[in-house]
C-alpha cells in the first residue's frame, strides 16, 4: 500500500475550501510576517488603525453625551469625514514624496490631541468643536495607506503580494467587527468621552510606533530607497518637475485607475444599502435588539471566507479573477431576499459575505499593479475614498428607499447594483491587466 505524506494530504484537502485550506492560508500569513522587520510594522499598524473603524460612531455618542442633538452630532461626524476626504490624499502624497515615517510621527500626536480637546474642552457643534473635528479628520494617521503602499514596494513575489493584501482585507473585516465591541466595553467601564479619548491615544501611539519601526526607519521598502546615512536619504523619489506634472489627480491619471475606482465605488454602494436594510428588516421582525448580532454575522462570514478561500487567490491573474469575485459578491448580496426571520437573515449574510474580503484583497492588488510604486500611498488613499463615497451614497439611497420599499426592496436594489458593478468589472478587465511586478531576485 503506497504511503501518502501528511502535508501532501493536507494540500489536497485544502484545494476545495476544506479545513486544510484555512490552515494553508494561515501558514501563508505567518510566512509573510516572518520576513525581516515585517511583523513589527504589521503589529503597530493594527494599533494605529483601531480608530479608523469606530471614530464616526464614537463622535456621535460623545456629542449626544454632551447634551447635543442628533443633528449636531451628525454635523460633527460629517466634518470629521470631510477632513479625512480632504486631508487623506494630501498626507498620502507627502508620504510618497518623502519617507512615510514623517507623516506618521506628525499625525501620531496631533490626532489624539485634537480629539482630546474636542471631547473635554468644547460644547456640542460650537465653532471650536467643528474646527477640531475637521482637524482630527485631516490628521488621521495614514496607517492603511502606509501599510498597503509598503506591500507594493517590498520585493515580494506576486503570490506573496496577494497574500499581503488578503491579510489587509481580513484585518479590515476583523477591525470592523471588533473595534465597535471594544468601544462598547470601554463605555461600560467609563463614559463615551473616556472611551473616545482612550481609543484616540492608542491610535496615536500606534502611529508613532509604526513610524519608528525598522521597516520605516530604513526605507528598505521603497523602490530606489537610499540606505540610512547617505547624502540622499529622505530625498523624494521623483524629480521636482515630475512632482509638478502629476497634477491634482496624481495616480488617478494612470491607465485603468479611473475605471477601477468607479467599479470600487459601485461595489461599495450595496454595503451602504445593506447597512440600512439590515436593521430595518430586524425591526420588521420585532427584534431590534438583535441587530448587532446579525451585523456581526456579516463580518464573521467575510473573515471566514477569506481564510477558507484565500488559498485559491493566485490560481488565475487578478484582473481576470476580480470580475468573477464581484459576480459571486452579487450572488451573496441577493441571498437576504430569501430571509424570513432574523435567524435566516444572519445565515444569509454569513454565507453571502464570504467573497467580500477576497474582493477587497483583489482591489488592493489591482491598485498596486496599476499605480506607480512612487505614488502607491496616494493611490491607495484614493481607492479608500472611492469605497467611502460608494458606501455613503448607498446609505443615503437606502435611507430614502427603506420606507417606501421596505427592507426586502432595498436588498433587491443592493443585488442589482452589485450585479452592475460586476458587469463593469468584466467590461474593464482589459484595462485592469496592467504590468505585474517582477519577482524579487534570489538572495
N, C-alpha and C positions, 0 to 999 in steps of 0.2 A: 504494500500500500504506500503510495507516494506521500511524502511529508509536505506540509504547507506551512511556511513561516507565518508567525502570528502577525507581523507587520504587513505582509502581503495580504492576508485575510482581512485585516482592518482596512487596508486600502481599497479592496474590492467591495467591502461592505459599505464604505463611505461614498462611493460614487453616485449613489441614488438618494442622497439625503438622509441616510440612516445614521445611527449613533456614531459610527466611525467618522462620518463626515464632520460632525461637530468637533470631535477630538482633533481631526486634521486641521480644521480652521483655527482652533485654539493654539495648536502647535505652530502654525504659521505666524500667529501674532507673537508668540513667545520668541521665535527665532528673530523676528523683526526687532523686538525690544532688546534683544541681546547684542545688537550691533553697538559699536563703541559710542558712548555718550547719549544714545537714543533714549534709554529708559529714564534718565533724569529729566530730560526735556519733556518726554511724554507725561511723566508723573506731575511735574509742575504745571503743565498745560491743562491738566484736568482741574486742578485747583483754580487756576486762572480763569477758566471758562465757567465755573459754577454760577456766577451771577447772570450769565447771558440768558439762561433759560427760565428765570423766575423774576427778574427785576421789574418788568412791566406790571405783573400782578402784585408784587410787593409794594410798589409805589401807590397803587390804587388802595391797598389795605392801609397803608400808612396815612394817606390823606384822609381816608374815612375815619381812622382812629383819631386824627387831629380835629375831627368835627366837620370836615369838608363834605360837600355833596358829591354825588357820583359824577356830575358834570365837571366839577373842579378836579376830581381825581382823574377823569378821562383826559382833561387838558394837560395835566402834569405828565401823565404817562405818554400822551401823544408827543409832547415836546421832547421827552427823553428819546422816543423813537426817531423823531426828526433829527436830533443830534447824532444818533447813530448813522442815519442815512447820509447826512451831510459830512460828518467827520470821518466815517469809515474809509471811503476811498482816499481822502486826503492823507490820513495816517498810514494807510497801506502804501500809498505812493512814496511817502518818506521812507518806509521800511525797505522798499525796493531800491531806492537811491542810496541809502546808507545801510549800516548794519542794523538789523531789526531789533537788536537789544536796546538801542537808543529809545525807540518808541515804547518798549515795554517798561524801561526804567523811568520814563517820564509819566506814562499813564498810570503806572502802578500806584504811586502816592496820590496823584491828582484825583483819580476816580473815587476812592473811598472818602477823600477829604470833601469833595463836592457833595456826595450823598450824605455824609455825616452832618454837614452844615444844613442841608435841605431838611433832614429829619428832625434835628434838635433845635434849630435856630430860626426857622421860618414858619409862617402860618399858611393855611391852605390857599393855593393859587395867588399868593402875593407876588409882586414883580421879582422879589429876591428868590422865591421858590421856583418860579418859572425859569429864571436865568440859570439857577443851579441844576435844574432838571436837564436843560439843554446842554450845559457844560458837562454833566455826567455822561450824557449820551455820546458827545464828541470824544470824551476821554475814556470810553470803554476800552480796556486793554485788548489789543487785537490778537488774542490767543488763537482763535480759529484761523485767521489769515496767516499768522506766523507759522503754525504747525503744518498747515496744508501746503504752503509755499516751500517749507523745508523739505517735505516729502518730494516735491517736484525737483528740488535741487540736489538732494543727497544722491550719490551714484548708486542707484538701485536697478536691478533687472526689472523688466516690465511687470512680471508676475509679482515681484516684491512690492512694487509701487502700488499695484492694485490691492494687494493685501493691506498696505498702509491706509489707503482710502476706505477700504472696508472697515478697518479699525476706527477711522474717524466717524464713519456713518453709524457704527454700532455704539460708539461712545456718545454721540449726539442723542441717540434713542434712549440710552440709559440715563443721561443727564436730564432729558425732557421728562422722563418718568420719575426720577428720584429727587431732583432738585426741589420741586414744589413740596414733596413729602418732607424733605429736610427742613424747609422753611416752616412748614406746619408744626414740626417738632420744636423748633426754636420759639415759635409763638406760644406754644403750650408752656414753656419754661420762662417766658417773659412777655414781651409785647411785640407788635409789628415793628415798632421803631427799633427795638433792640435786635430783633431778628434781621432786619434790613441792614443795620449797621454792621452786624457780625458777618453777614454774607459779603458785604462790600469790602470790608477789611481783609477777609480771607481771599477774595479775588485779587485785591491789590497785592497782597503778599505773594500770591501765586504768580502774578505778572513779574514782580521783581525776581522771584526765584527762577522763573523761566529765562529771564534776561541775563541771569548770572551763571547759567549752566555752561558747561564746556562747549557744547554744540553751538551755542550762540556766541560765546566769547571768541572762539577761534574763527568763526565764519567758515568752517570747513564745508558747510553745506552749500555755500554759494558757488555757482559756476564761475570760474575765474577768480575765486576768492584769493586774497593775498594773505600769507601767513602773518601771525602776530609779530609786531616789532619791525616790519619793513616799512619803507617810506610811503608805500601806497595804502597801508592799512586804513580801512574805512573809506577809501576813495569810491565814489559812486561807480557802479559797474558799467555805465554808459556815458558817453560824452555829453557835454553841455548842449551841443547842437541837437543831438538825438533827443535829449530830455525836452527841449523846447518844441521839438517837432511832434511829440507824441500827442499833444492837444489835451482837451478836457476829457475825452473819452478813453484815452490811453489804450489798454489792451482790447477794448471793445471793438476797435477797428480791425483786429485780426480776422482773417477769413474763418468763417464758421462760428465765431463767438456771438454775433448778434442772434443767429438762428438758435444757438444753444441756450442763450439767456431767455429767448422767447419761449422755447419749449419748457425750460425750467420754471418760468413764471406760470405758464399754463398748467403744468403738472402740480403746482402748489395751490392753485385755486380750489381743487376738491378738498384739500386739507382744511382750508378755511370754511368751506361749506359744511364739512362734516363736524367741525368744531361747534357750529350752531345746531346742526341736525341731531347730534347725539344727545345733548341734554334735553332738547325738545321731545325726542322720542321717549326717553326715560320718563320725562314729566307726563307725557301722554299715558304712560303705563301706570301712573300714580305712585311712582317710587323715585322721586327726585333725589333722595338721599343716596341712591346707588350710582349716581352719575360718575363719581370719582373712580369707583371700581371698574365701571365699563370703560372709561378713558384709559385706565391702566392696562386693560387687556389689549387695547390698540397698540400701545408702546411695547408691551411684552411680546406680542406676536411679531412685530418687526425685528426685535432683537433676536428672538429665537430663529426667525427666518434667515437672518444674516449668518448665524452660527451653523445652521443646518445646510444652507445652500451656498455658503460662501466659497466652498472648495471648488465649485464648478465655474468660478468667476473668469478664469483665464482660458477656457476651452475655445472661445471664439473671440475675435477682435472686439474691443469695447464699443466701437461705433456701430457694429452690427448687432451686438448684444443689447445695447441700450433700448432700441425701439421695442424689442420683444419683452424686455423687462417692464417697459411702460404699458404694453398691452396686458401683461399679467397684472400689473397695478390697476388697470382699468377694470379687469375682471374682479379683482378683490374689492374695488370700490363699489361694485354692483351687488356684492353679497348682502349688505344690510337691507336691501329691498326684500329679502326673504325672511327677515326677522319678524317674529310675532310677540316677543317679550324681551325684557332687558337681558335675560339669560341668553337667548338666541342671538341678540344683538352683540353681546360680548363675545360669543363664539364666532360670529361672522366677522367681527373686527379683528379678532386674534388670528383667524385664518387668512382673511383678506389683506392684512397688513404685512404678510410675510415678505413680499418683494420690496417694501418701501426702503429699507436700509440698502438693499442691493442697487436700487435706482439711484439713491443718493451717492453711493460709492462710485457708480459709473459716471455720474455727473462730474464728480471731482476728478476722476481720471481723464475725462474729456477736457475739462478746463486746463488740467496740467498739460495735456497734449497740444491744445490749440494756442495757449498763451506762451509768449516768450518767457524764458526762465527768469530774466531780469525784471519781469513785470508780474510775476506769479502772485505776490501778495495782493496787489490791486485787482488782478483778475478774479481771485477767489472772493474778494470783498464784493465786487460787482455781482458775482454769482449768488452770494448770500443775500444781497439786496433784491435780486430778481425773485428769489423764493419768498422773501418777506413781503414784497409787493403783491405777489400772487396770493399768498395766504391772507393778507389784509383785504384784498379785493374779494376773495371768497367769503370772508366773514361779513363784509358789507352786503354782498349779494344775498348770503344766507339769512342775514337779519331781515332783509326785505321780503324774502320768499317764504320764511318758515311759517308765518301766519296764514297767508292765502293758500299755500300748497301743502302745509303740514310737513312733518319730518320726512315722511316717505317721499314726498315730492322733491325735497332738497337732496335726498340720497340719489334720486334719479338724475337730477341735474349734475350732481358730482360725477356720476358714472359717465354721462355724456361728455362732460368737459375733459375727464381723464382719457376717454377714448379719442377725443380730438387731439390731445397732447401727444398720444401715441402715434396718431396719423401724421402729425407734424414731424415727429422724430423719424418716421420711415421716409418722409419726403426729403428731409435734410441730411440723411445719414451719409451721403457722399461728401457733404461739407464737413462732417464730423471726423472724417478719416484722419486728417492732419498728418503729422510725421511722428512715428513712435521714437521715443528717446533710445539712443544706443545703449546696449547692455554695458555695465561697468567693466573696465579692463580687469583681468585677473590680478590679484595682489601678488 
